[in-house]
Amino acid sequence: MRWRPENRVGRYLDALLKRRRPARFKATDEEWEAIAAASELASSRPGADLPDPAFVERLARRLRAELEPRPARPSLLNRRALLQTAGASAAAAVAGAVLDHVVVGGMVAQQAATLIPSQGSWRPVAALSQVPAGQVLPVSTGSMQVLVVNDGGRIRALSGVCTHLGCTLQPSAAAGRIDCPCHRTAFSLSGKVLDYQLPRSPGDLPEVESRVRDGQIEIFAV
Amino acid sequence: MDDVARPGRPALEVVEGNSYSDWESVYRDNVLGLYQLMFRRVGNAPDAEDLAEEAMIHTLHTLRFPAPVHEVRSYLAKTARTVLADHWRKHYAAPRTVSDDESQAPPERIEYAPSAASASRALRILELLPDRFRQVLELRFLRGYSVGEVAAEMNVSRANARVLQYRALRKAAEVGLELT
């Protein structure tokens, strides 16, 4: 009996747990309360609430297309001349580069800032011995993703979120760098951009204030 | 641990200065928090993506730059609540009081990666449920059991497992409201 509340709400929950969009239905007040509770519980699974990088990128493209004026299209004469002089493959490469700049262009490079929460407090996140020289320890305070870095004996904390489109960074301690899995951007252990495959360089990683007290690494965070 | 914010510090922002200069800085600073706000409400990525997109598009088409950071975040959060209210009303016939509450409640602050906070609230809700209700929801949400597997584990029929699950969710909603 699919119309029974337990079955309709059950189907909703089945979809959530399979990470699918649930079917729509006209819910009673009681059913609506149950599906709201199911949504909250499903969303609290660790890591479940991180967006797909493809979504973040797709929305950025849409916004760029809608909010930034497009450059004037090259005139037919210019296009024809280009085709005649450089050949079709070269023209396609140029057009592709223009399109890439207009639609895929990365965020403007910015100077790194220091991330200072207004309601922050000093929070112990690891023992100093847990982060030997050259190692990176990802930590989450619940509100901030932070990378604790031992850069040649100097303890530093950096934002663990890529400055390009917000993907979660992955330290590669063996290589002495921090990688973004989304667009092959790499940062040094001091937060500087090392490498990127984007039209423009993303910004350096913001630093999070940190200190060492009684053998404990603390960060100023919320 | 110091629990008091240090005096003289500017209000939290990753951005330098207190205003956004363009849509990209708004997007970069808020897309994660906006998505997470939506995801916490709807519990699935396809809907969360659509709703976050709708709220972000509406907000960025409305803004004029430079725009103060606190005003942008407040407007974005308010827009998010309105978009959510429309979603519940349109697709699930949410009660008018619920959708009105959603759109008129003080906007929720958009934060970075609040997964730990929502996880601890969920665990607290489960802790406060009667044993059978807690068991069925733990099996479903934490251990990934299907309804059939829950039925076998709890020695009830599939139909009874569905009823138990529904009642447990209704009780969880009640407990969650009390915790708010």
Interface residues (C-beta under 8 A of the other chain):
Chain A: P5 E6 N7 V9 G10 L13 D14 A15 L16 L17 R19 R20 R21 P22 R24 F25 K26 A27 D29 E30 W32 E33 A34 I35 A36 A37 A38 S39 E40 L41 A42 S43 S44 R45 P46 G47 A48 D49 L50 P51 D52 F55 V56 L59 A60 R62 L63 E66 L67 M107 V108 Q110 Q111 A113 L115 I116 P117 S118 Q119 G120 S121 W122 R123 P124 S140 T141 G142 S143 M144 Q145 S159 V161 T163 L165 G166 P206 E218 F220 V222
Chain B: M1 D2 D3 V4 A5 R6 R9 P10 A11 L12 V14 V15 E16 W23 E24 Y27 R28 V31 L32 Y35 Q36 F39 R40 R41 V42 G43 N44 A45 P46 D47 A48 E49 A52 E53 M56 I57 L60 H61 W88 H91 Y92 A93 A94 P95 V98 E111 Y112 A113 P114 S115 A116 A117 S118 A119 S120 R121 A122 L123 I125 L126 L137 R140 F141 G144 V147 A159 R162 V163 Q165 Y166 L169 R170 A172 A173 E174 G176
